[in-house]
Amino acid sequence: MRLLVLSVVALLLVQAARSGWLDKPLAYVSSISLPIYKLTEIPGEIGRSLEGLFTGRESLREENARLRAEALVLQAKTQKLASLRAENIRLRELLNSANHKEESVLVAEVIGLAADPSSHIIVIDKGLSHGVREGQAVIDADGLVGQVVNVAYTHSRVMMITDNTHALSVQVNRNGVRAIVEGSGLIDLLELSHVAATTDIQVGDLLVSSGLGGRFPVGYPVARVSEVTIDPGEPFAIVKARPLAQLDKTQFVLLVFAREVGDG
């Protein structure tokens, strides 16, 4: 009986399909089921969108980190180029300074500082093997730095003119007045000792090495007078000066080899 019923239903369906009677109902059912199908697809689409969003953000984050790293590398290279450029400028200034001197010179690099902060001592990379000797004058592109006080085979120690144990004879470039300049222990200050209150010395005067004592060649710029104080009734004036050499940042210096008498 069940088989007979199923057979009849099947025949009816086949007949309906052939006659087109089911087309409209099927189309109606299909149109109703389409929104339902769309609704079932929404969670998947949302998941794919979120996945794409997170993937995109992670990709952007990685790219951002890579770009920052590349920027740091480029910045480091730029700084190195700037350092090399500045170093070349300093070397040219030194060589130009040397060309104006009658003495022969040797370029040396500052490789260290004295451990004692109260001692104005620098260490340079030239020593006995380069012909350096104690008492030798040391200059930079702007002025007198100091003198060699200790020589090893490959390096030397240089006492700067601002060391509180250092003194040298100078003269005022404007009028030839001589005086003694002493280190104050401060990197940017020199003091002139025993300058009579009546001495013709003014703020702005250039002080150069006098050559007296045979330690420093004559005519090297040393300092510029920054202060002159005269106290009525006092026999001596208080005179201060600023070194011309870049003592706190000099990287390269010149060792001066004075010509011997009779040299051409």
C-alpha positions in Angstrom: 0.0 0.0 0.0 2.8 2.4 1.0 4.6 1.6 -2.2 1.5 2.3 -4.2 1.1 5.7 -2.6 4.7 6.6 -3.2 4.4 5.6 -6.8 1.3 7.7 -7.3 3.0 10.7 -5.7 6.1 10.2 -7.9 3.9 10.1 -11.0 2.1 13.2 -10.0 5.3 15.1 -9.4 6.7 14.0 -12.7 3.6 15.1 -14.5 3.6 18.4 -12.6 7.2 19.0 -13.6 6.4 18.3 -17.2 3.5 20.6 -17.2 5.3 23.4 -15.4 2.7 23.5 -12.6 5.5 23.5 -9.9 7.6 26.2 -11.5 5.9 29.1 -9.6 5.8 27.4 -6.2 9.4 26.3 -6.5 10.4 29.9 -7.5 8.5 31.2 -4.5 10.2 28.8 -2.2 13.6 29.7 -3.7 13.0 33.4 -3.2 12.0 32.8 0.4 15.1 30.6 1.0 17.6 33.1 -0.5 17.5 35.6 2.4 17.8 32.7 4.8 20.9 31.5 2.9 22.3 35.0 3.0 21.8 35.1 6.8 23.6 31.9 7.2 26.5 33.3 5.3 26.9 36.5 7.4 28.9 34.9 10.3 31.4 33.5 7.8 31.7 36.8 6.0 32.2 38.6 9.3 34.8 36.1 10.4 36.7 36.5 7.1 36.5 40.3 7.4 37.8 40.3 10.9 40.6 37.9 9.9 41.6 40.2 7.1 41.4 43.2 9.4 43.7 41.6 12.0 46.0 40.3 9.3 46.2 43.8 7.7 46.9 45.5 11.1 49.6 42.9 11.9 51.1 43.4 8.4 51.1 47.2 9.0 52.6 46.8 12.4 55.4 44.7 11.0 56.0 47.1 8.1 56.1 50.0 10.6 58.7 48.3 12.8 60.8 47.5 9.7 60.6 51.1 8.5 61.6 52.4 12.0 64.6 50.0 12.0 65.6 51.2 8.6 65.3 54.8 9.6 67.5 54.2 12.6 70.1 52.6 10.4 70.0 55.5 8.0 70.2 58.0 10.9 73.3 56.2 12.3 74.9 56.3 8.8 74.1 60.0 8.5 75.6 60.7 11.9 78.7 58.8 10.9 79.0 60.8 7.6 78.5 64.0 9.6 81.3 63.0 12.0 83.6 62.1 9.1 82.8 65.4 7.4 83.5 67.4 10.6 86.7 65.4 11.1 87.9 66.2 7.6 87.2 69.9 8.2 89.2 69.8 11.4 92.1 68.1 9.6 92.0 70.7 6.8 92.0 73.5 9.4 95.0 72.0 11.1 96.9 71.6 7.8 96.0 75.2 6.8 97.3 76.3 10.2 100.5 74.4 9.6 101.1 76.0 6.2 101.3 79.4 7.9 104.1 78.3 10.3 107.8 78.2 9.6 108.2 75.1 11.9 107.5 71.6 10.8 104.5 69.9 12.4 103.1 66.4 12.9 99.4 65.7 13.2 98.4 63.7 16.3 95.1 62.4 17.6 93.8 62.9 21.2 93.2 59.3 22.5 92.7 59.9 26.2 92.3 62.2 29.2 94.0 62.2 32.6 92.2 60.2 35.2 92.5 63.1 37.7 89.8 65.7 36.7 91.7 68.5 38.4 94.7 67.8 36.0 94.3 69.2 32.5 96.3 66.5 30.7 95.5 64.8 27.4 97.1 61.7 25.8 98.0 61.8 22.1 98.9 58.9 19.8 102.5 60.0 19.0 105.6 59.3 21.0 109.3 58.5 20.8 108.9 56.5 17.7 107.6 59.6 15.9 110.4 61.9 17.2 108.3 63.5 20.0 110.2 65.0 22.9 109.4 66.5 26.3 108.7 70.2 26.3 107.5 70.2 22.7 104.7 72.7 21.9 101.3 71.5 20.9 98.8 73.6 19.0 95.4 73.2 17.2 93.9 75.1 14.4 93.0 78.1 16.7 95.9 78.4 19.1 98.3 77.0 21.6 97.1 73.8 23.4 100.0 73.1 25.7 103.3 71.2 25.9 104.4 67.6 26.0 105.3 66.6 29.6 105.8 62.9 29.3 106.8 60.7 26.3 106.4 57.0 25.8 107.3 55.0 22.7 103.9 55.2 21.0 102.1 57.9 22.9 102.6 61.1 24.9 101.0 63.2 27.6 100.3 66.8 27.0 99.7 69.4 29.7 97.2 72.0 28.5 97.8 75.7 29.2 94.8 75.9 31.6 96.4 73.4 34.0 96.9 75.2 37.3 100.6 74.3 37.3 101.2 75.6 33.8 102.7 79.1 32.9 104.1 80.6 29.8 105.4 84.0 28.6 103.2 85.9 26.2 103.0 89.4 24.7 100.2 91.6 23.7 100.0 91.5 19.9 98.9 95.1 19.7 101.8 96.7 21.5 104.3 94.0 22.4 103.8 94.2 26.2 105.0 91.0 27.9 103.3 89.1 30.7 103.0 85.7 32.2 99.9 83.7 31.6 99.0 81.0 34.2 96.5 78.2 34.1 93.5 78.6 36.5 92.4 75.0 36.6 89.3 76.0 34.6 89.2 74.9 30.9 88.1 78.3 29.7 90.1 80.7 31.9 93.7 81.9 32.0 95.1 84.5 34.4 97.9 87.1 33.9 100.1 87.4 36.9 101.7 90.6 38.2 100.4 93.0 35.6 101.0 96.5 36.8 97.9 98.7 37.1 99.5 101.1 34.6 100.1 98.5 31.9 98.5 99.2 28.5 96.3 96.1 28.2 92.7 96.1 27.1 89.8 93.7 26.8 90.0 92.1 23.4 93.8 92.2 23.1 95.3 89.1 21.5 98.0 87.4 23.5 100.7 85.4 21.6 103.6 83.3 22.7 106.7 85.5 23.2 109.3 82.8 22.6 111.1 83.7 25.8 112.3 80.6 27.7 112.8 78.6 24.5 109.8 76.3 25.3 107.3 77.7 22.8 108.0 79.2 19.4 107.3 82.9 19.1 104.0 84.2 17.7 101.5 81.4 18.4 98.0 82.7 19.4 97.4 81.8 23.0 94.4 83.7 24.4 92.3 86.9 24.1 91.9 89.2 27.1 88.3 88.9 28.5 88.5 91.1 31.7 90.7 93.8 33.1 90.0 95.1 36.6 91.9 97.9 38.2 91.4 98.6 41.9 92.5 102.1 42.9 95.4 101.8 45.4 96.3 98.3 44.2 99.6 98.0 42.4 98.5 95.1 40.1 95.5 94.8 37.8 93.4 91.6 37.6 93.6 90.4 34.1 91.8 87.3 32.8 91.8 85.8 29.3 90.1 83.0 27.3 92.2 80.4 25.5 91.8 80.4 21.8 92.4 76.7 21.3 89.4 74.4 21.5 90.7 72.7 24.6 87.5 70.9 25.7 86.8 69.4 22.3 90.0 69.2 20.3 90.3 65.8 18.6 93.4 66.5 16.5 96.5 68.6 17.4 99.8 69.5 15.9 103.1 68.8 17.4 105.5 71.6 16.5 109.1 70.8 15.6 111.0 74.1 15.8 113.7 74.5 13.1 117.3 74.3 14.4 119.6 77.3 14.0 121.2 77.1 10.5 118.3 75.1 9.0 117.1 76.3 5.6 
